[in-house]
Amino acid sequence: MNGSRSTTARRRQLQAGFTLAEMVMVVAIIALLSTIVLPVAKFTVKRNKEAELRLALRQMRTAIDEHKRLSDQGMIPVKLAGEGYPESLEVLVEGIDLVGQERKQRFLRRIPIDPMTGEAEWGLRSYQDEPDSTSFGGQNVYDVYSLSDGTGLDGTAYKDW
C-alpha cells in the first residue's frame, strides 16, 4: 500500500506545472490584450492634454475679457488706440493699478503652459489683426491660441481652438 502512494505522489509531482502549449496560449492572450490597451492609453493621454489646453485657453481668455471689462468701466487707464485690451500676457500676471484704488488687480497667477508644446509660449492676436492671422501686430492681446501644429481628436487644428 505504501509503495502505491509514493508512486502516485511522484506522478503528481512530475505532472505539476504547465505544458508548453499552455504557456504559449497565456503569452498570446497577454500580447493580444496589450495591443488593445496601448491605443486606449494613448487616446486617454491625448484627451487629457486636450482638456488641459481648453482650460488654459479659457483661463487666459477670461482674464483678457476681465481686463477689457474693467477698462471699459474706466477702472484701468487706456492708452490711445489700445482698445482696452492688455498689452501682453505678462501684464495680466504682474497686475495693473486700478483707478482710485491702492491695489493692483491681477488676472492670472501665471501664464499657463501649453500642454501640446510643453512651453508657456502662446500665439497672440491683437484687436487690429485679422481673425485668422498667425502674425502678431503687437498693439494689444485680443486673443490667444496654441502654437502646436497638431490636430485634435475632433479633427480641428489646436491653433484654431
Residue pairs with C-beta under 8 A, 6 or more apart in sequence:
18 26
43 153
46 153
47 153
49 115
49 116
50 115
50 152
50 153
52 115
53 114
53 115
53 116
53 146
53 158
53 161
54 161
55 112
56 112
56 113
56 114
56 115
57 144
57 145
57 146
57 161
59 108
59 112
60 89
60 92
60 108
60 111
60 112
60 122
60 144
61 143
61 144
63 92
63 107
63 108
64 85
64 86
64 92
64 107
64 141
64 142
64 143
64 144
66 107
67 76
67 84
67 85
67 86
67 91
67 92
67 96
67 107
68 84
68 85
70 76
70 98
70 105
71 77
71 78
71 82
71 84
71 85
72 84
74 99
75 98
75 99
75 100
75 105
76 84
76 96
76 98
76 99
76 105
77 99
78 84
79 87
81 139
82 139
82 140
83 127
83 139
83 140
83 142
85 126
85 127
85 140
85 141
85 142
86 92
86 96
86 107
86 140
86 141
87 140
87 141
88 141
89 108
89 111
89 122
89 124
89 141
89 144
90 111
92 106
92 107
92 108
92 111
93 106
93 107
93 108
93 109
93 110
93 111
94 104
94 106
95 104
95 105
95 106
95 107
96 104
96 105
97 103
97 104
97 105
98 104
98 105
110 120
111 120
111 122
112 120
113 119
113 120
114 120
114 121
114 122
114 146
114 147
114 148
116 146
116 148
116 150
116 158
117 146
117 147
117 148
119 147
121 147
122 144
122 145
122 146
122 147
123 134
123 136
123 144
123 145
123 146
123 147
123 159
124 136
124 141
124 143
124 144
125 131
125 133
125 136
125 137
125 141
125 142
125 143
125 144
125 145
126 136
126 137
126 138
126 139
126 140
126 141
126 142
127 139
127 140
127 142
128 137
128 139
129 135
129 136
129 137
129 142
134 159
145 158
145 159
145 160
145 161
146 158
146 159
146 161
147 159
148 158
148 159
149 157
149 158
149 159
150 157
150 158
151 157
151 158
152 158
152 161
